[in-house]
Amino acid sequence: MRKIFAVLLYIVLMMGFTGCTTRPSGESASQGQPRIVCTSAALCEVLAQLDLDLAGVPDTSMELPERYRDVPRVGLPMTPDLEIIKSLKTTDVLSPNSLQYDLKPKYESINVPCTFVNLMSVEGMFKSIEDLGKKYQKTREADTLIADYQAFMNGYNAKIEGRESPRVLILMGIPGAYMVATERSYVGNLVKLAGGSNVFEDDGALLNINTEVIAETDPDIILRAAHGLPDEVQKMFAKEFEENDIWKHFRAVQNKRVYDLDFKTFNMSASLGYKEGLNKLFEMFYGQGSASDEENTD
């Protein structure tokens, strides 16, 4: 239990931290070709679309863009290898701002400039894309991504206009435990953009709330997401909902409106997969039954 509590505490600290959108730390090397290291798989996708070369990328189970296939690995996103980053003669290391509290002192300790990018929301991601485009003379590529985003959202908002907003509970799981996600989390942000209303409001992204309090919210829909190890988390949720009688009293369970979210699409960080995520939520919220590739609880 102490181990689970420690993990949960770390997640709360990580997600509750509010950093800048895109802010460099240390000396910015504008002379010569930049040597950029990226510690986020989601951000690597963005940088590939901005046509930026990288000197280092994270160790990850997520698929990275082909152009970075042979780029040196610099360790896990939450614990990058500082010696490798330093050895690459890095001019800028890019990381999610959700990890700024932990990583900024480490980057400063090796005297490597860093930029923390807002991947907590779709809007924050595109503001960061605009800033990165200006910083690295990739404004044309950035403008193309932003225009595509704006066109998609205009069409999406037209589709959901006038529809009744479902009340949504988001559970974010790790093996053996789960928390409630608010609209401050990326999944919560997608739910908001899809027209859903989160049953919990808070300044933090993740909340530790007992099931008795959760039951009082009576959500229309329950979404179950994974912070990591998605297969184990899905099994954990299945066991929890089967063995804990309190879930049987939820209207969402009775109406078979409980959905396990695909980890690749509904990750902890905003990504260019936001369209797929929003389209899946549209089916869950307003379509006839569940999305075809989502598991609906029986």
C-alpha positions as CSV (number, residue, x, y, z in Angstrom):
1,M,0.0,0.0,0.0
2,R,2.8,2.4,0.8
3,K,4.3,1.8,-2.7
4,I,0.9,2.6,-4.3
5,F,0.5,5.7,-2.1
6,A,4.0,6.9,-3.1
7,V,3.2,6.4,-6.8
8,L,-0.1,8.2,-6.5
9,L,1.5,11.1,-4.6
10,Y,4.1,11.4,-7.3
11,I,1.4,11.5,-10.0
12,V,-0.5,14.2,-8.1
13,L,2.7,16.3,-7.8
14,M,3.5,15.8,-11.4
15,M,0.1,16.6,-12.8
16,G,-0.8,19.4,-10.4
17,F,2.2,21.5,-11.3
18,T,1.3,24.3,-13.6
19,G,4.3,25.5,-15.7
20,C,4.8,27.9,-18.6
21,T,3.6,27.1,-22.1
22,T,7.0,27.2,-23.8
23,R,9.8,28.7,-21.7
24,P,13.5,28.1,-22.2
25,S,15.9,27.8,-19.3
26,G,19.7,28.5,-19.6
27,E,21.6,29.8,-22.5
28,S,19.8,29.5,-25.8
29,A,22.3,28.5,-28.5
30,S,21.2,30.3,-31.7
31,Q,24.6,29.9,-33.3
32,G,25.0,27.1,-35.8
33,Q,22.7,24.1,-36.1
34,P,20.6,23.4,-33.0
35,R,21.0,20.1,-31.3
36,I,17.6,19.4,-29.9
37,V,16.8,16.5,-27.5
38,C,13.2,15.5,-26.9
39,T,12.1,13.4,-24.0
40,S,8.4,12.9,-25.0
41,A,7.1,10.5,-27.6
42,A,4.0,12.7,-28.2
43,L,6.2,15.8,-28.7
44,C,8.5,13.9,-31.1
45,E,5.4,13.5,-33.4
46,V,4.9,17.3,-33.3
47,L,8.6,18.0,-34.0
48,A,8.6,15.7,-37.0
49,Q,5.7,17.6,-38.4
50,L,7.7,20.8,-37.8
51,D,10.5,19.2,-39.9
52,L,13.0,19.4,-37.0
53,D,15.9,17.1,-36.7
54,L,16.7,15.7,-33.2
55,A,19.9,14.8,-31.5
56,G,18.2,12.5,-28.9
57,V,14.8,10.9,-28.3
58,P,13.2,9.0,-25.4
59,D,13.2,5.3,-24.7
60,T,9.5,4.5,-25.1
61,S,7.1,1.7,-26.1
62,M,5.3,4.2,-28.3
63,E,6.2,4.3,-32.0
64,L,8.4,7.2,-32.9
65,P,8.5,8.9,-36.3
66,E,10.6,7.1,-38.9
67,R,13.0,10.0,-39.3
68,Y,14.1,9.5,-35.7
69,R,14.6,5.7,-36.0
70,D,18.4,5.9,-35.6
71,V,18.6,8.8,-33.2
72,P,20.3,8.1,-29.9
73,R,18.0,7.2,-27.0
74,V,18.3,9.3,-23.8
75,G,16.4,7.3,-21.3
76,L,12.8,7.2,-20.0
77,P,10.6,10.4,-20.2
78,M,10.3,10.7,-16.5
79,T,14.0,9.8,-15.8
80,P,16.1,10.9,-18.7
81,D,19.8,10.1,-18.6
82,L,21.6,13.3,-17.9
83,E,25.0,12.1,-18.9
84,I,23.8,11.1,-22.4
85,I,22.0,14.4,-22.8
86,K,25.1,16.3,-21.9
87,S,27.3,14.1,-24.1
88,L,25.1,14.9,-27.1
89,K,26.1,18.6,-26.9
90,T,22.5,19.5,-26.5
91,T,21.5,23.1,-27.2
92,D,17.8,22.6,-26.1
93,V,16.1,19.7,-24.3
94,L,12.3,19.7,-24.8
95,S,10.1,18.1,-22.1
96,P,6.4,18.3,-21.0
97,N,5.7,21.0,-18.5
98,S,4.0,18.5,-16.3
99,L,7.5,17.3,-15.4
100,Q,9.1,20.7,-15.0
101,Y,9.1,20.6,-11.2
102,D,11.2,17.4,-11.3
103,L,13.3,17.9,-14.4
104,K,14.3,21.6,-14.5
105,P,16.8,21.3,-11.6
106,K,18.3,18.3,-13.2
107,Y,18.8,20.0,-16.6
108,E,20.2,23.0,-14.8
109,S,22.7,20.8,-12.9
110,I,24.3,19.8,-16.2
111,N,24.0,23.4,-17.6
112,V,21.8,22.4,-20.5
113,P,19.2,24.8,-21.8
114,C,15.6,23.4,-21.6
115,T,12.2,24.2,-22.9
116,F,9.0,22.9,-21.2
117,V,6.1,22.4,-23.5
118,N,2.4,22.4,-22.5
119,L,1.0,19.0,-23.4
120,M,-1.8,19.1,-20.8
121,S,-4.4,20.3,-23.3
122,V,-4.9,20.5,-27.0
123,E,-5.0,24.3,-26.9
124,G,-1.8,24.3,-24.9
125,M,-0.1,22.0,-27.4
126,F,-1.0,24.3,-30.3
127,K,0.2,27.4,-28.5
128,S,3.5,25.5,-28.0
129,I,3.6,24.6,-31.6
130,E,3.2,28.3,-32.5
131,D,6.1,29.2,-30.1
132,L,8.4,26.4,-31.3
133,G,7.7,27.4,-34.9
134,K,8.9,30.9,-34.2
135,K,11.9,29.7,-32.1
136,Y,13.2,27.4,-34.8
137,Q,12.2,29.2,-37.9
138,K,9.4,26.7,-38.7
139,T,6.5,29.1,-38.8
140,R,5.2,27.8,-42.1
141,E,5.0,24.2,-40.8
142,A,3.5,25.5,-37.5
143,D,0.9,27.6,-39.3
144,T,-0.2,24.5,-41.4
145,L,-0.7,22.5,-38.3
146,I,-2.6,25.3,-36.5
147,A,-4.9,25.9,-39.6
148,D,-5.7,22.2,-39.8
149,Y,-6.5,22.2,-36.1
150,Q,-8.8,25.2,-36.3
151,A,-10.6,23.8,-39.4
152,F,-11.2,20.5,-37.6
153,M,-12.5,22.1,-34.4
154,N,-14.8,24.4,-36.4
155,G,-16.4,21.4,-38.0
156,Y,-16.4,19.4,-34.7
157,N,-18.0,22.2,-32.8
158,A,-20.7,22.5,-35.4
159,K,-21.5,18.7,-35.0
160,I,-21.9,18.9,-31.2
161,E,-23.7,22.2,-31.1
162,G,-27.2,21.9,-29.5
163,R,-26.5,18.4,-28.2
164,E,-27.1,17.6,-24.6
165,S,-23.9,17.5,-22.6
166,P,-23.3,14.1,-21.0
167,R,-22.0,14.1,-17.4
168,V,-18.7,12.2,-17.4
169,L,-16.6,10.5,-14.8
170,I,-13.0,9.8,-15.8
171,L,-11.0,7.2,-13.9
172,M,-7.2,7.2,-14.4
173,G,-5.6,3.9,-13.4
174,I,-2.2,2.4,-12.5
175,P,-1.9,-1.2,-11.5
176,G,-3.6,-1.6,-8.1
177,A,-5.1,1.9,-7.8
178,Y,-6.9,4.6,-9.6
179,M,-7.7,8.3,-9.3
180,V,-10.3,10.7,-10.7
181,A,-9.2,12.9,-13.7
182,T,-10.5,16.4,-14.0
183,E,-10.6,18.6,-17.1
184,R,-7.0,19.8,-16.2
185,S,-5.8,16.4,-17.5
186,Y,-5.4,15.7,-21.2
187,V,-8.2,13.1,-21.2
188,G,-10.3,15.6,-19.3
189,N,-9.5,18.3,-21.8
190,L,-10.7,16.0,-24.7
191,V,-13.9,15.3,-22.8
192,K,-14.5,19.0,-22.5
193,L,-13.8,19.7,-26.2
194,A,-16.2,16.8,-27.0
195,G,-19.0,18.6,-25.2
196,G,-18.9,16.5,-22.0
197,S,-19.2,17.8,-18.5
198,N,-16.8,16.5,-15.9
199,V,-18.5,15.5,-12.7
200,F,-15.5,16.7,-10.7
201,E,-14.0,20.2,-10.8
202,D,-10.6,21.0,-9.3
203,D,-7.4,22.9,-10.0
204,G,-5.5,19.7,-9.9
205,A,-5.5,17.2,-12.8
206,L,-5.9,14.1,-10.6
207,L,-7.9,13.6,-7.4
208,N,-7.8,10.9,-4.8
209,I,-11.5,10.4,-4.0
210,N,-13.3,7.4,-2.4
211,T,-16.0,5.5,-4.3
212,E,-18.7,6.6,-1.9
213,V,-18.2,10.3,-2.9
214,I,-17.8,9.3,-6.5
215,A,-21.2,7.5,-6.4
216,E,-22.9,10.7,-5.4
217,T,-22.0,12.3,-8.8
218,D,-24.2,9.8,-10.7
219,P,-22.4,10.2,-14.1
220,D,-24.0,9.4,-17.4
221,I,-20.8,7.9,-18.7
222,I,-17.7,6.4,-17.1
223,L,-14.4,6.5,-18.9
224,R,-11.5,4.3,-17.7
225,A,-8.0,5.4,-18.8
226,A,-4.5,4.2,-18.0
227,H,-1.6,6.2,-16.7
228,G,0.7,3.4,-17.8
229,L,0.8,-0.4,-18.3
230,P,-2.6,-0.4,-20.0
231,D,-3.2,-4.1,-20.1
232,E,-2.7,-4.5,-16.4
233,V,-4.8,-1.4,-15.7
234,Q,-7.7,-2.8,-17.8
235,K,-7.6,-6.0,-15.9
236,M,-7.6,-4.1,-12.6
237,F,-10.6,-2.0,-13.6
238,A,-12.5,-5.2,-14.7
239,K,-11.9,-6.8,-11.4
240,E,-12.8,-3.7,-9.4
241,F,-16.1,-3.2,-11.2
242,E,-16.9,-6.9,-10.9
243,E,-16.0,-7.4,-7.2
244,N,-16.9,-4.0,-5.7
245,D,-20.7,-3.9,-5.4
246,I,-20.9,-0.1,-5.2
247,W,-20.3,0.1,-9.0
248,K,-23.4,-1.9,-9.7
249,H,-25.5,1.0,-8.4
250,F,-24.0,3.5,-11.0
251,R,-26.5,4.4,-13.7
252,A,-23.6,4.4,-16.2
253,V,-22.9,0.8,-15.3
254,Q,-26.5,-0.2,-15.5
255,N,-26.9,1.5,-18.9
256,K,-23.6,-0.1,-20.2
257,R,-22.0,3.2,-20.7
258,V,-18.5,2.4,-19.3
259,Y,-15.7,2.6,-21.7
260,D,-12.0,1.5,-21.6
261,L,-10.0,4.1,-23.5
262,D,-7.2,3.1,-25.9
263,F,-3.9,4.1,-24.3
264,K,-2.3,5.1,-27.5
265,T,-5.0,7.7,-28.2
266,F,-5.9,8.7,-24.7
267,N,-2.4,9.1,-23.2
268,M,-1.3,11.5,-20.4
269,S,0.1,14.0,-22.9
270,A,-1.6,15.9,-25.7
271,S,-0.7,14.7,-29.1
272,L,-1.5,15.0,-32.8
273,G,-3.9,12.1,-32.3
274,Y,-6.4,14.5,-30.8
275,K,-8.7,14.1,-33.8
276,E,-9.0,10.4,-33.3
277,G,-9.7,10.9,-29.6
278,L,-12.4,13.4,-30.2
279,N,-14.0,11.3,-32.9
280,K,-14.1,8.3,-30.6
281,L,-15.6,10.4,-27.8
282,F,-18.2,11.7,-30.2
283,E,-19.4,8.2,-30.8
284,M,-19.4,7.4,-27.1
285,F,-21.3,10.5,-26.2
286,Y,-23.7,10.9,-29.0
287,G,-23.6,7.8,-31.3
288,Q,-25.6,4.6,-31.2
289,G,-23.7,2.5,-28.8
290,S,-19.9,2.3,-28.3
291,A,-17.2,3.2,-30.7
292,S,-16.2,0.1,-32.8
293,D,-12.7,-0.3,-31.4
294,E,-13.6,0.5,-27.8
295,E,-14.5,-2.1,-25.2
296,N,-18.0,-1.5,-23.8
297,T,-18.5,-3.0,-20.3
298,D,-21.0,-5.9,-20.4
